[in-house]
Amino acid sequence: MKPGLRAGIEHEKRFVVPESKLVPALYPESPEFSEMPRVLVTGFLVGLLEWACIEALKPRTRLRFEVQAHDGVELISRGTHERCVIDSVRFDAKIKMKLAA
């Protein structure tokens, strides 16, 4: 492990949500989606939490994160995100094998 790796590392990511990341914009051709609340799409929320973890992890390796998101009024999401080092050559080979199957 690299120096500086310790329990309790904190990182804050601020992101202003654009219209393109709101539920009604997910499938604009769908009248059902256009009627839904103008809130952040769940998948984008998960990606945003992972992005924050990636930024915190840059100088480190093999970490487990307890993450949460707040919309300025209340807690809207909480979970766990785990990062690990992979052998990219082996990983890519496995993907190619799956695609060929």
Secondary structure by P-SEA (a helix, b strand, c coil): cccccccbbbbbbbbbcccccccccccccccccccccccccaaaaaaaaaaaaaaaaccccccccbbbbbccccccccbbbbbbbcaaaaaaaaaaaaaac
